[in-house]
Amino acid sequence: MAQARIGIIGGTGLYDMEGMTGIEEVHPDTPFGKPSDSIVLGSLDGVRLAFLPRHGRGHRLNPGEVPYRANIFALKALGVEWVIAINSAGSFREEICPGSLVIPDQIIDRTTRRTGTFFGEGMVVHVSFADPFCPDLSDILYRAAVEAGASVTKGGTFICMEGPLFSTRAESRLYQSWGASIVGMTVLPEAKLAREAELCYASVVCVSDYDCWLERREPVTAEMIIGVIRQNVSTSKKIIKVASQLIPSRRSCECKEALKTAIVTAPEYIPAEKKKELKLLIGKYVK
């Protein structure tokens, strides 16, 4: 199967980029089912990229319905080491206004119904997640956003809520009181699974609204979000183009060895079927 070093998870329009060559679609299967959609592979200025529409083409999947494990596993199987996530979110700060970008560095998990690990079922793994976004990739994305001329904030806490409904005013005010910067529905369990798969993962968050804490503004609507996302597609493409040239050939961060000291279960007690199923992830540690 064709390989790519960099994966992009976001909207369906991102892979329609000027200068892309050698475009092909692949339809991988994984132990966790099929990804959200086919994956589009192509080369941009000599760098192989893999594009995956998180919600499927036509935006068919709710945030809680996205097959996150299949998505991350499929990208890993294609040889991806770096994952650029394009997300949308509401802002809790007046200075982080709709139309601007955030490169977050922390997450608070408010999801309730999503499977957030590849492991279990006879295999216990506890991966460090203190810094949920790869700092090296986050730095690259911030530099790329600045070069692309975007209004961008570096750092901030992303509240990931279950959805698909938006926040109540009480929830919005609570999250703001926690010091969070933005709220959205899709950065988890993506970031957790990417860390378990030893991938570098960072997010470019497109701010679409002020959630509903700012009462002098209209409460957030789907129409409002979709409109801002469409406006940000062009900026996201510029960031991807610049970032793909800044990403180094070798990784020096801790993401690449996240499982090294995280596997708790003794190898002889890990079920044979689990070893086989997860060989792509654990093969270099468990025989």
N, C-alpha and C positions, 0 to 999 in steps of 0.2 A: 504494500500500500504506500502511496506517496507520503512524503514526510514534510513537516513544517516545524520551524523552531518557535514561532510566535502564534498564539491563538488569540482571537478576538471574539468575545461573547457580547452580543448587543443586538441591535435592530437589523432588519433584513436589508436595509439600504446601504449598509456600510461597505459591503464587498464590491459595490458598483463604483470602483475607484478608477480615476484616470491613471493610466500607466500600468495597470495590472495586466500581466501576460500569463500564458500557460494555465488559463482558468479551467478547472474541472470540479465536478461534484463527486463526493464519495458518500456512501450510505452505510456507515459502520454499525455493527451490532456489538453489544457488550454483555457481560454477565448481569447487568442491571437494566437490560432492555435497550431500546433504541434511543438515541439523542432526540432533542426537540425537533430536529429537522436534518436534512442532508447538510454536510459540511462542505463549504466552498473553499477550494485551495487555489492559490495563485502566487505569482512572484511580483514583488514591487521593488524596483531598483535593486534587484538581485537577492532579495530576502523572501523566503517562502513564508506565507501567511495562511492561517486556517480560520475561516469565518463561520461562526455558528449563531444563528438567530435564536436567542434564548426562549422566546415565546412561540417559536415556529413562524413560518411565513404566514402573513395575514393576522398575526397576533392572536393565536388560537388558545394559548395556554394561560390560565391564571398563575400568579406567582407561586401559589402552593401546589400547582400541578406540574410545574417544570421538572423534568427528569434530571435533576442536578447530578446525581451519581453517574448516570449514563453519559451526560455531557462532558464531565471532567475526565472520566475514564476513556472516552473516545478521543479526546484531545491528547491525553497521555499516550495512547496507542499510536497516534500519528507522529509521535516524537516531539510534541510541544513541550517546552520548558518554561516559557513565559506566557502568562495569560493577562491580557488587557481587557478588563470588564468595563463596559459602558452602561451606566445606571442612571436612573432619574430619581429625583427626591425633592421633598419640600424643605424649605429653610426655616430655622428657628431664630435667625438673626437678620435684622433689617439690612445690615451691610452686605449680607450674602443674598443678592437679589435674583429674581427670576431671570434666566438667560445667562447667568454666570456659571462657573464650574467650581467644583471642590475636589481635591485629592485627599480623601480622608485617611486618617491613620489609626482610628479605633472604631470598634463596633460594640453596640449593646444588642443582645439577641432577645427579641420579643416575639419570635416565632413559636408556634406551639404544635404544629402537626407535620413537620418535615423531618425526614431521616437525614441526620447530619454527620454520618460516618460510613466508611466502607467496611468497618470492622464489627465485632460482636460475633455471635453464633459460634462460640468456642475459641475466639481470638480477642484478647484484650489489648488495646493500644491506647496510650495516653500521650498525644502529641502536644507540645508546647504551642500556645496560641496567644501569648502575651501581647505580641505585636502582630495583629492579624493580616496586615498588608505588608508585602515585601518592601522594605525601605529602599532598596536599590531601584526597583521598578517604579516606585512612587516618585522618587527623585527624577527619574528619566521622564515620566509622564508630566511632571510639573514643568520641567525645562521645555518639553515639547509644546505644552499648552501656552507658555509664555511666548515661545517662538512663533506659534500660530496666531498670536495676537489676541488670545482669549483673556477675559477677566476671570482670574482663577485664584482660589484660596488654597494654600497648602496646609494640610492638617485639619482635624476636626473629627468629632464622633458621629458615626452613622447609626441611628436607631433603625434596626431592621424589624419591621412589624409583619404580622401574618397576612393581613388583608383578607380578601380583596377589597373590603370597604376601607375608606380613609379613616383617619383618626377622629375621635370626638374632640370637642374643645377641651374637655378636662384632660384627656390623654395628651393632647398637644401641649398644654401648659405644663403638665407633669414632665414630659420629655425635655421641654425647654428649661425647667428648673433643675434638671440633672446636668445641665451644661452641654447638652448635645447640640450639634450644629445642623444636622439634616435628618430627615426620616424618609425611608423608602421600603420596598418590599422584596428586593431581589439579590442583595449582596450575600445573603446566607440562605442555605448552607454552602453556597458556592465557594466562599473563601475558606471555610473549614475543610472541605473536600480537596481543594487545591493544595492546601498545606499537607494533608495526609498523602496526597499523590506526589509530594515533593516538587510542586510547581511554584514558580514565583507568580504571585497574583497581586494586582493592584487595580484600583478603580478610578475612572474618570466619571464623576457624578455631574450630570446636567441638572441644574436647579430649575424646577418648573413653576414653583409657587411658594407661598408662605404658609403652607398647611392651613390651619384654621385658628391659630392662636391670635393672629393679628386681626382684630375684629373690624377695623376700618377697611379691610380688604374682603372681597368676596371669598367664601369658602372654596377650597380646591375642587375642581371637577375634572373628569376624564378628558373633556374637550380641551381644557386649559393645558393639561399635561401634554397631550398629543401635539398640540400646536407648538409648544416650546421645543419638544423633542425634534420635530421636523426642522425647526430653525437651527438646531444644534448638530444636525447630521453633517453639514459641511465642515464645521469646526472639528468634529470628531475625526473626520477623514484626514484633515490636516495634521492632527495630533498623532494619529496612527502612522502616517507617512513619515513624520519627523522622528517619532519614537523608534520605529523599526530600524532606523539607521544609527540610533544611539545605543541600542541594546548590545551589550558585548557578546562575544562568541563564547566566553566562559563565565560561569556564575561563581561568585565569591561569597554569597550570602548563606545564611543558615537554612534557607528553604530547601536546598538541594539534598540535605541530610536530615530532614525532619523526623524520619522514622528510626534513625540510627540507635537512639537510646529510648525509644518510645514503646517498643514491643515488649509487653509484660509476660505474656504467656510463653512458657518454655516450648521450644520448637517441637519436641516429641509429643506435646499435648495438643498442638494445633491440628484440627481435622484435615485429613488429606485432601478432601474436596475444597476446603477453604484455601489451602496452599495453592491448589491448581487454579482456582477462581481468581485469586489475587496475585498470581505470580508476577504480573506486570508491575505491581506496586512493591511487593515484598521480596521478590526473587533474589535480590543482592544481599539480603539479610537472613532469609530463612530458606533452607534447602529441603 
